[in-house]
Each structure stands twice: as C-alpha cells, then as structure tokens.
Amino acid sequence: MWNKTVLSQLLQIEYPIIQAPMAGGPTTPQLVSEVSNSGGLGMIGAGYLSADQVRTVIQEVHQQTKLPFGVNLFVVEEQEISESDLHKSFDALEPIRKALKIPNEVPDVKASLTIERHVEVIIEEGVSVCSFTFGIPPQSIITRLKENNIIVIGTATTVEEAIAVERAGMDAVVAQGSEAGGHRGSFLGESKGGLIGTMALVPQIVDHVKIPVIASGGIMDARGFASSSMLGAEGVQMGTVFLTTVESGAHDLHKKAIMNATKENTVITKSFSGKEARGMENNFIRLMNDNAFIAPYPIQNTLTKPIRKESANQGNADYMSLWAGQGTRLNKEMTVKELFEELVSEIDKKLK
C-alpha cells in the first residue's frame, strides 16, 4: 500500500502526510490534533512561542489526541544592528504606522533566541517529533532529543543543506521547494540561491542522502502526493491547503485572501520579517520596495508586529503577512477530516 513507507513507519502514523508547522497562529491545538486523528502528523508551529506557551499548547493537543504529533522550532542566530540602522528600518515603516494611527515608538527588539528550555518542555511533555527550521540546532540538542526517543527532522532548500541535516544525525529531512508558503528554511549561503522548485529539488536530495525525504512546496492534493512519491519522497508536508480548514487559526482576512485568489499572486519578500517568505502580495509589500531599509530577522519581524496586529484589528488586509504557497487556486473550505478523507480517497485512485 502507498501509505506504508519508511516515513510512516518511522513516525508511527497511518499516512505519510505531515501538516506544515505554520507559526504565528494557524496551527491551533484543534488543527494539530485533527490532522493526527485523521492519520497524518499534526505539527505545532512554536517559532514565536515561549517555552511556557509551548507547554500549554502541547497539553491542549494531548487532550484531543492520543496519536503522535510534533513541535517545530526555529534555529536563529543573534543579530547585531547599529542604532542608526535600527532607526532606518523603523523610519521606513513610518508611513504605514501613520496610515494605521499607530504610536511612533521603537519597540524593544531584544529577545531570547535560545531553545534549550523549549526542548526540555518537548521532552517532559512526551512529544513524538521535533523539527527545526532556519538551521541546525547544537549537537547537544539533537542528542538530547534522540536519547528520549524523539524523532528529529530538519529542513533544507538545497542538496547541501540536506546533506548537512543528515550529517548532524537527524532522522529525516523536509525538502522545501520554492513554491512553499511562509518562510524559506534556507541556512547555507544566500537564500535566493535556494529557490529551487519541489520537482527539481526532491529527486536531487533523494540521490544524495539516505534518510527519508519529505517533499514540501506546492503540494495541495493527490496529484502532488503521487508526483512526490514518484520522485522518491517517503512522504509530504502540506501547509497552505490547511490554512482554509475550519480548524485553522488563520485570520478570516487571510483565509478570504486565499479563497479569492484569482491569479498566481504570491511573492517572496523580506519586508515583514527580514527573512525571505512567500505570501500574497498586498500594499505593504508594494510599499516596502527595494529602496526600503529592512532590518535582519528577527529584528524586522519585531518592528512590523504592531503593524500586522493593528491591520488585522482594523479588518484591513493591506498590511498583514498573508503567507501562502503557489497552489492557492486549489484551496477549499472544509474540515480537516473532510480534507483527509478526500485526499486519501484520491491517492488510492492514483496509486491503486
């Protein structure tokens, strides 16, 4: 059967389908648990959560499913920025703050980027899987997780990154194609050099690593799953397709923008966070053109947070980060259970 792969056996799930860990709100406990209850692997996007918040969400998921699920963490290096550059970036956002009537006060951009405590919480709460984006965590963290029988997954946008993930001792790697929505997982070299499509990226990574490869980017239905399988992937990771489900925590304006998409209008931009990410083009992205000074991640993310929050509060999608992949025409409004039933049925037909 198509669902009995190295990955599904490794993760102890019925179907080798992982729900992408979309940080910032979409991956509610309801979404994560429903994906796992449907036979896939639900993932908590914990990139912006404190260790205590992660514990709370994990416990809520545990209350709704007894099946495996995972947590995704960001691997972020400390960024140095001069006072003058900080103000350049802050000042570039002034017209937008003025339009939204937001106080012109520079927020505190200092934040703890350590994830050791998050890892301890994941271990203490008995989570099955821990994945990482933006890089490879310290070897001590990988060792600690594996000592506690937790599956460790990395993210790669190039063959070189996938090889680095395998050498670090991780159990599987997500091959993130350029079609994927949200932040790029690039961490070796220039991220623009990692803009390789899923169909080209997956077989190259498969040929260079021995660990299971998970295809990600533009996969929205049975056709995407079947194609990924033919390319050598042991499973898929799907994100955008889950954004418009009933259980998704995405803002209604975000869901509406995806459902109303009439053309391939997603772009890759650094303007919201300082790190390349794919989302629906809007006024914010157009205003923050190449001439705007953008601080590095995660400083830019902190500077734009009040803008994104107030824009949502005002019911205005013009200044929100509307992350989405390139397959938005294939989005549907349904429950996770309905989505999985349709997906599995169609894959059965495609792969017999």
ROZAMAR-950025 format. One record per residue (C-alpha): residue number from 0; residue in three letters; chain; z, y, x. Coordinates in steps of 0.5 Angstrom, whole numbers. Layout:
+-----+-----+-------+-------+-------+-------+
|   n | res | chain |     z |     y |     x |
+-----+-----+-------+-------+-------+-------+
| NUM | ala |     A |     Z |     Y |     X |
...
+-----+-----+-------+-------+-------+-------+
END
This chain:
+-----+-----+-------+-------+-------+-------+
|   n | res | chain |     z |     y |     x |
+-----+-----+-------+-------+-------+-------+
|   0 | met |     A |     0 |     0 |     0 |
|   1 | trp |     A |    -2 |     7 |     2 |
|   2 | asn |     A |     6 |     9 |     2 |
|   3 | lys |     A |     8 |     4 |     7 |
|   4 | thr |     A |     7 |     8 |    13 |
|   5 | val |     A |    11 |     9 |    20 |
|   6 | leu |     A |    14 |    15 |    17 |
|   7 | ser |     A |    16 |    13 |    10 |
|   8 | gln |     A |    20 |     7 |    13 |
|   9 | leu |     A |    23 |    12 |    19 |
|  10 | leu |     A |    25 |    17 |    13 |
|  11 | gln |     A |    27 |    11 |     8 |
|  12 | ile |     A |    23 |    15 |     3 |
|  13 | glu |     A |    18 |    12 |    -2 |
|  14 | tyr |     A |    12 |    16 |    -1 |
|  15 | pro |     A |    11 |    20 |     6 |
|  16 | ile |     A |    11 |    26 |     3 |
|  17 | ile |     A |    15 |    32 |     5 |
|  18 | gln |     A |    17 |    38 |     2 |
|  19 | ala |     A |    16 |    44 |     7 |
|  20 | pro |     A |    23 |    48 |     8 |
|  21 | met |     A |    21 |    55 |     6 |
|  22 | ala |     A |    27 |    59 |     8 |
|  23 | gly |     A |    29 |    65 |     4 |
|  24 | gly |     A |    30 |    63 |    -3 |
|  25 | pro |     A |    24 |    58 |    -5 |
|  26 | thr |     A |    28 |    51 |    -3 |
|  27 | thr |     A |    33 |    51 |    -8 |
|  28 | pro |     A |    38 |    45 |    -9 |
|  29 | gln |     A |    34 |    43 |   -15 |
|  30 | leu |     A |    27 |    43 |   -12 |
|  31 | val |     A |    30 |    39 |    -6 |
|  32 | ser |     A |    34 |    34 |   -10 |
|  33 | glu |     A |    28 |    33 |   -15 |
|  34 | val |     A |    23 |    32 |    -9 |
|  35 | ser |     A |    28 |    27 |    -6 |
|  36 | asn |     A |    29 |    24 |   -13 |
|  37 | ser |     A |    21 |    23 |   -14 |
|  38 | gly |     A |    21 |    19 |    -8 |
|  39 | gly |     A |    19 |    24 |    -3 |
|  40 | leu |     A |    23 |    28 |     2 |
|  41 | gly |     A |    26 |    35 |     0 |
|  42 | met |     A |    28 |    40 |     5 |
|  43 | ile |     A |    33 |    46 |     5 |
|  44 | gly |     A |    30 |    52 |     9 |
|  45 | ala |     A |    36 |    54 |    12 |
|  46 | gly |     A |    33 |    59 |    17 |
|  47 | tyr |     A |    36 |    65 |    14 |
|  48 | leu |     A |    43 |    62 |    12 |
|  49 | ser |     A |    50 |    62 |    15 |
|  50 | ala |     A |    53 |    55 |    17 |
|  51 | asp |     A |    58 |    56 |    11 |
|  52 | gln |     A |    52 |    57 |     6 |
|  53 | val |     A |    48 |    51 |     9 |
|  54 | arg |     A |    54 |    47 |     8 |
|  55 | thr |     A |    55 |    50 |     0 |
|  56 | val |     A |    47 |    48 |    -1 |
|  57 | ile |     A |    48 |    41 |     2 |
|  58 | gln |     A |    54 |    40 |    -2 |
|  59 | glu |     A |    50 |    42 |    -8 |
|  60 | val |     A |    44 |    38 |    -6 |
|  61 | his |     A |    48 |    32 |    -5 |
|  62 | gln |     A |    51 |    33 |   -12 |
|  63 | gln |     A |    44 |    32 |   -15 |
|  64 | thr |     A |    41 |    26 |   -11 |
|  65 | lys |     A |    44 |    20 |    -7 |
|  66 | leu |     A |    37 |    20 |    -3 |
|  67 | pro |     A |    35 |    22 |     3 |
|  68 | phe |     A |    34 |    30 |     4 |
|  69 | gly |     A |    33 |    34 |    10 |
|  70 | val |     A |    35 |    41 |    13 |
|  71 | asn |     A |    30 |    46 |    17 |
|  72 | leu |     A |    33 |    50 |    23 |
|  73 | phe |     A |    30 |    56 |    27 |
|  74 | val |     A |    30 |    56 |    34 |
|  75 | val |     A |    30 |    63 |    36 |
|  76 | glu |     A |    31 |    67 |    43 |
|  77 | glu |     A |    35 |    73 |    44 |
|  78 | gln |     A |    30 |    79 |    43 |
|  79 | glu |     A |    31 |    85 |    47 |
|  80 | ile |     A |    29 |    92 |    45 |
|  81 | ser |     A |    30 |    99 |    47 |
|  82 | glu |     A |    33 |   104 |    43 |
|  83 | ser |     A |    26 |   108 |    43 |
|  84 | asp |     A |    22 |   102 |    41 |
|  85 | leu |     A |    27 |   100 |    35 |
|  86 | his |     A |    26 |   107 |    32 |
|  87 | lys |     A |    19 |   107 |    33 |
|  88 | ser |     A |    19 |   101 |    29 |
|  89 | phe |     A |    24 |   104 |    24 |
|  90 | asp |     A |    20 |   110 |    23 |
|  91 | ala |     A |    13 |   106 |    22 |
|  92 | leu |     A |    16 |   104 |    15 |
|  93 | glu |     A |    19 |   111 |    13 |
|  94 | pro |     A |    13 |   112 |     8 |
|  95 | ile |     A |    15 |   105 |     5 |
|  96 | arg |     A |    22 |   107 |     4 |
|  97 | lys |     A |    21 |   114 |     1 |
|  98 | ala |     A |    16 |   110 |    -4 |
|  99 | leu |     A |    22 |   106 |    -6 |
| 100 | lys |     A |    27 |   111 |    -5 |
| 101 | ile |     A |    31 |   107 |     0 |
| 102 | pro |     A |    36 |   111 |     4 |
| 103 | asn |     A |    33 |   112 |    11 |
| 104 | glu |     A |    39 |   109 |    15 |
| 105 | val |     A |    37 |   104 |    21 |
| 106 | pro |     A |    41 |    97 |    19 |
| 107 | asp |     A |    44 |    93 |    25 |
| 108 | val |     A |    39 |    89 |    28 |
| 109 | lys |     A |    44 |    85 |    32 |
| 110 | ala |     A |    45 |    78 |    29 |
| 111 | ser |     A |    48 |    71 |    32 |
| 112 | leu |     A |    42 |    66 |    33 |
| 113 | thr |     A |    46 |    60 |    35 |
| 114 | ile |     A |    45 |    54 |    31 |
| 115 | glu |     A |    50 |    50 |    34 |
| 116 | arg |     A |    55 |    51 |    28 |
| 117 | his |     A |    49 |    49 |    23 |
| 118 | val |     A |    48 |    43 |    27 |
| 119 | glu |     A |    55 |    41 |    26 |
| 120 | val |     A |    55 |    42 |    19 |
| 121 | ile |     A |    49 |    38 |    18 |
| 122 | ile |     A |    53 |    32 |    22 |
| 123 | glu |     A |    59 |    33 |    18 |
| 124 | glu |     A |    55 |    33 |    11 |
| 125 | gly |     A |    51 |    27 |    12 |
| 126 | val |     A |    44 |    30 |    12 |
| 127 | ser |     A |    39 |    25 |    14 |
| 128 | val |     A |    34 |    29 |    17 |
| 129 | cys |     A |    34 |    35 |    21 |
| 130 | ser |     A |    27 |    39 |    23 |
| 131 | phe |     A |    26 |    45 |    27 |
| 132 | thr |     A |    21 |    51 |    27 |
| 133 | phe |     A |    19 |    56 |    33 |
| 134 | gly |     A |    21 |    52 |    38 |
| 135 | ile |     A |    25 |    46 |    41 |
| 136 | pro |     A |    33 |    46 |    41 |
| 137 | pro |     A |    37 |    45 |    47 |
| 138 | gln |     A |    37 |    38 |    49 |
| 139 | ser |     A |    45 |    37 |    47 |
| 140 | ile |     A |    43 |    39 |    40 |
| 141 | ile |     A |    38 |    33 |    40 |
| 142 | thr |     A |    42 |    28 |    43 |
| 143 | arg |     A |    48 |    30 |    38 |
| 144 | leu |     A |    44 |    29 |    32 |
| 145 | lys |     A |    41 |    23 |    34 |
| 146 | glu |     A |    48 |    20 |    36 |
| 147 | asn |     A |    49 |    21 |    29 |
| 148 | asn |     A |    43 |    17 |    27 |
| 149 | ile |     A |    40 |    24 |    24 |
| 150 | ile |     A |    32 |    24 |    24 |
| 151 | val |     A |    30 |    30 |    29 |
| 152 | ile |     A |    23 |    33 |    27 |
| 153 | gly |     A |    19 |    38 |    31 |
| 154 | thr |     A |    14 |    43 |    29 |
| 155 | ala |     A |     7 |    44 |    33 |
| 156 | thr |     A |     1 |    48 |    32 |
| 157 | thr |     A |    -3 |    46 |    39 |
| 158 | val |     A |    -3 |    39 |    42 |
| 159 | glu |     A |     1 |    42 |    48 |
| 160 | glu |     A |     7 |    44 |    43 |
| 161 | ala |     A |     6 |    37 |    40 |
| 162 | ile |     A |     7 |    33 |    47 |
| 163 | ala |     A |    13 |    38 |    48 |
| 164 | val |     A |    16 |    36 |    42 |
| 165 | glu |     A |    15 |    28 |    44 |
| 166 | arg |     A |    18 |    29 |    51 |
| 167 | ala |     A |    24 |    33 |    48 |
| 168 | gly |     A |    26 |    26 |    45 |
| 169 | met |     A |    24 |    28 |    37 |
| 170 | asp |     A |    22 |    22 |    32 |
| 171 | ala |     A |    16 |    26 |    29 |
| 172 | val |     A |    12 |    32 |    29 |
| 173 | val |     A |     9 |    36 |    24 |
| 174 | ala |     A |     2 |    38 |    26 |
| 175 | gln |     A |     2 |    45 |    23 |
| 176 | gly |     A |    -5 |    47 |    21 |
| 177 | ser |     A |    -7 |    55 |    21 |
| 178 | glu |     A |    -8 |    54 |    13 |
| 179 | ala |     A |    -1 |    53 |    12 |
| 180 | gly |     A |     3 |    59 |     9 |
| 181 | gly |     A |     9 |    62 |    11 |
| 182 | his |     A |    11 |    63 |    19 |
| 183 | arg |     A |     7 |    60 |    24 |
| 184 | gly |     A |    11 |    55 |    28 |
| 185 | ser |     A |     8 |    57 |    35 |
| 186 | phe |     A |    12 |    57 |    41 |
| 187 | leu |     A |     8 |    56 |    47 |
| 188 | gly |     A |     3 |    61 |    49 |
| 189 | glu |     A |     0 |    66 |    45 |
| 190 | ser |     A |     1 |    64 |    37 |
| 191 | lys |     A |    -6 |    67 |    36 |
| 192 | gly |     A |    -8 |    61 |    40 |
| 193 | gly |     A |    -5 |    56 |    36 |
| 194 | leu |     A |   -10 |    58 |    30 |
| 195 | ile |     A |   -13 |    51 |    29 |
| 196 | gly |     A |   -15 |    48 |    22 |
| 197 | thr |     A |   -11 |    42 |    20 |
| 198 | met |     A |   -17 |    38 |    20 |
| 199 | ala |     A |   -18 |    39 |    27 |
| 200 | leu |     A |   -11 |    39 |    30 |
| 201 | val |     A |    -9 |    33 |    27 |
| 202 | pro |     A |   -13 |    28 |    30 |
| 203 | gln |     A |   -12 |    31 |    37 |
| 204 | ile |     A |    -5 |    31 |    36 |
| 205 | val |     A |    -5 |    24 |    34 |
| 206 | asp |     A |    -9 |    22 |    40 |
| 207 | his |     A |    -4 |    25 |    45 |
| 208 | val |     A |     3 |    23 |    42 |
| 209 | lys |     A |     6 |    16 |    40 |
| 210 | ile |     A |    11 |    19 |    35 |
| 211 | pro |     A |     9 |    19 |    28 |
| 212 | val |     A |     5 |    26 |    26 |
| 213 | ile |     A |     6 |    29 |    19 |
| 214 | ala |     A |     0 |    33 |    17 |
| 215 | ser |     A |     1 |    40 |    14 |
| 216 | gly |     A |    -3 |    46 |    12 |
| 217 | gly |     A |    -8 |    47 |     6 |
| 218 | ile |     A |    -6 |    40 |     3 |
| 219 | met |     A |    -5 |    41 |    -4 |
| 220 | asp |     A |    -7 |    35 |    -8 |
| 221 | ala |     A |    -9 |    27 |    -7 |
| 222 | arg |     A |   -15 |    29 |    -3 |
| 223 | gly |     A |   -11 |    33 |     2 |
| 224 | phe |     A |    -7 |    27 |     3 |
| 225 | ala |     A |   -12 |    22 |     3 |
| 226 | ser |     A |   -16 |    26 |     8 |
| 227 | ser |     A |   -10 |    27 |    13 |
| 228 | ser |     A |    -9 |    19 |    12 |
| 229 | met |     A |   -16 |    18 |    15 |
| 230 | leu |     A |   -15 |    23 |    21 |
| 231 | gly |     A |    -9 |    19 |    23 |
| 232 | ala |     A |    -3 |    22 |    20 |
| 233 | glu |     A |     3 |    18 |    18 |
| 234 | gly |     A |     5 |    23 |    12 |
| 235 | val |     A |     4 |    30 |    10 |
| 236 | gln |     A |     8 |    36 |     9 |
| 237 | met |     A |     7 |    41 |     3 |
| 238 | gly |     A |     9 |    48 |     1 |
| 239 | thr |     A |     5 |    52 |    -3 |
| 240 | val |     A |     4 |    47 |    -8 |
| 241 | phe |     A |    11 |    47 |    -9 |
| 242 | leu |     A |    12 |    55 |   -10 |
| 243 | thr |     A |    10 |    55 |   -17 |
| 244 | thr |     A |    14 |    49 |   -20 |
| 245 | val |     A |    19 |    50 |   -25 |
| 246 | glu |     A |    25 |    49 |   -20 |
| 247 | ser |     A |    22 |    53 |   -14 |
| 248 | gly |     A |    27 |    59 |   -13 |
| 249 | ala |     A |    21 |    64 |   -11 |
| 250 | his |     A |    21 |    70 |   -15 |
| 251 | asp |     A |    17 |    71 |   -21 |
| 252 | leu |     A |    12 |    76 |   -18 |
| 253 | his |     A |    11 |    71 |   -12 |
| 254 | lys |     A |     9 |    66 |   -17 |
| 255 | lys |     A |     5 |    70 |   -21 |
| 256 | ala |     A |     1 |    73 |   -15 |
| 257 | ile |     A |    -1 |    66 |   -13 |
| 258 | met |     A |    -3 |    64 |   -20 |
| 259 | asn |     A |    -7 |    70 |   -21 |
| 260 | ala |     A |   -11 |    69 |   -14 |
| 261 | thr |     A |   -18 |    69 |   -15 |
| 262 | lys |     A |   -20 |    69 |    -8 |
| 263 | glu |     A |   -18 |    67 |    -1 |
| 264 | asn |     A |   -14 |    73 |     0 |
| 265 | thr |     A |    -9 |    70 |     4 |
| 266 | val |     A |    -8 |    73 |    11 |
| 267 | ile |     A |    -4 |    72 |    18 |
| 268 | thr |     A |     1 |    78 |    19 |
| 269 | lys |     A |     7 |    80 |    24 |
| 270 | ser |     A |     8 |    86 |    19 |
| 271 | phe |     A |    14 |    83 |    15 |
| 272 | ser |     A |    18 |    80 |    21 |
| 273 | gly |     A |    15 |    81 |    28 |
| 274 | lys |     A |    12 |    74 |    28 |
| 275 | glu |     A |     5 |    71 |    25 |
| 276 | ala |     A |     6 |    69 |    18 |
| 277 | arg |     A |     1 |    67 |    12 |
| 278 | gly |     A |     1 |    70 |     6 |
| 279 | met |     A |    -2 |    74 |     0 |
| 280 | glu |     A |    -5 |    81 |     2 |
| 281 | asn |     A |    -2 |    87 |    -1 |
| 282 | asn |     A |     0 |    94 |     0 |
| 283 | phe |     A |     5 |    93 |     5 |
| 284 | ile |     A |     0 |    89 |    10 |
| 285 | arg |     A |    -5 |    94 |     9 |
| 286 | leu |     A |    -1 |   100 |    11 |
| 287 | met |     A |     2 |    96 |    17 |
| 288 | asn |     A |    -5 |    96 |    20 |
| 289 | asp |     A |    -6 |    95 |    28 |
| 290 | asn |     A |    -3 |   102 |    29 |
| 291 | ala |     A |     4 |   101 |    27 |
| 292 | phe |     A |     9 |    99 |    32 |
| 293 | ile |     A |    12 |    93 |    30 |
| 294 | ala |     A |    19 |    90 |    33 |
| 295 | pro |     A |    19 |    83 |    35 |
| 296 | tyr |     A |    22 |    77 |    31 |
| 297 | pro |     A |    27 |    77 |    28 |
| 298 | ile |     A |    29 |    85 |    29 |
| 299 | gln |     A |    23 |    87 |    25 |
| 300 | asn |     A |    25 |    82 |    19 |
| 301 | thr |     A |    32 |    85 |    19 |
| 302 | leu |     A |    28 |    92 |    19 |
| 303 | thr |     A |    24 |    90 |    13 |
| 304 | lys |     A |    29 |    86 |     9 |
| 305 | pro |     A |    32 |    92 |     5 |
| 306 | ile |     A |    24 |    94 |     3 |
| 307 | arg |     A |    23 |    87 |     1 |
| 308 | lys |     A |    29 |    86 |    -3 |
| 309 | glu |     A |    28 |    93 |    -7 |
| 310 | ser |     A |    21 |    92 |    -8 |
| 311 | ala |     A |    23 |    85 |   -12 |
| 312 | asn |     A |    29 |    89 |   -15 |
| 313 | gln |     A |    24 |    94 |   -18 |
| 314 | gly |     A |    19 |    89 |   -20 |
| 315 | asn |     A |    14 |    91 |   -15 |
| 316 | ala |     A |    10 |    86 |   -11 |
| 317 | asp |     A |     7 |    91 |    -7 |
| 318 | tyr |     A |    12 |    91 |    -1 |
| 319 | met |     A |    14 |    84 |    -2 |
| 320 | ser |     A |    13 |    78 |     3 |
| 321 | leu |     A |     9 |    73 |    -1 |
| 322 | trp |     A |     8 |    67 |     3 |
| 323 | ala |     A |     3 |    62 |     1 |
| 324 | gly |     A |    -3 |    58 |     4 |
| 325 | gln |     A |   -10 |    58 |     3 |
| 326 | gly |     A |   -10 |    53 |    -2 |
| 327 | thr |     A |    -7 |    58 |    -8 |
| 328 | arg |     A |   -13 |    56 |   -13 |
| 329 | leu |     A |   -10 |    49 |   -13 |
| 330 | asn |     A |    -3 |    51 |   -15 |
| 331 | lys |     A |    -1 |    49 |   -22 |
| 332 | glu |     A |     6 |    51 |   -26 |
| 333 | met |     A |     9 |    44 |   -27 |
| 334 | thr |     A |    16 |    41 |   -26 |
| 335 | val |     A |    17 |    37 |   -19 |
| 336 | lys |     A |    17 |    31 |   -23 |
| 337 | glu |     A |    10 |    32 |   -26 |
| 338 | leu |     A |     7 |    34 |   -20 |
| 339 | phe |     A |     9 |    28 |   -16 |
| 340 | glu |     A |     7 |    23 |   -22 |
| 341 | glu |     A |     0 |    27 |   -22 |
| 342 | leu |     A |     0 |    27 |   -14 |
| 343 | val |     A |     2 |    19 |   -13 |
| 344 | ser |     A |    -3 |    17 |   -19 |
| 345 | glu |     A |    -9 |    21 |   -16 |
| 346 | ile |     A |    -7 |    18 |    -9 |
| 347 | asp |     A |    -7 |    11 |   -12 |
| 348 | lys |     A |   -14 |    12 |   -15 |
| 349 | lys |     A |   -17 |    15 |    -8 |
| 350 | leu |     A |   -14 |    10 |    -3 |
| 351 | lys |     A |   -13 |     4 |    -8 |
+-----+-----+-------+-------+-------+-------+
END
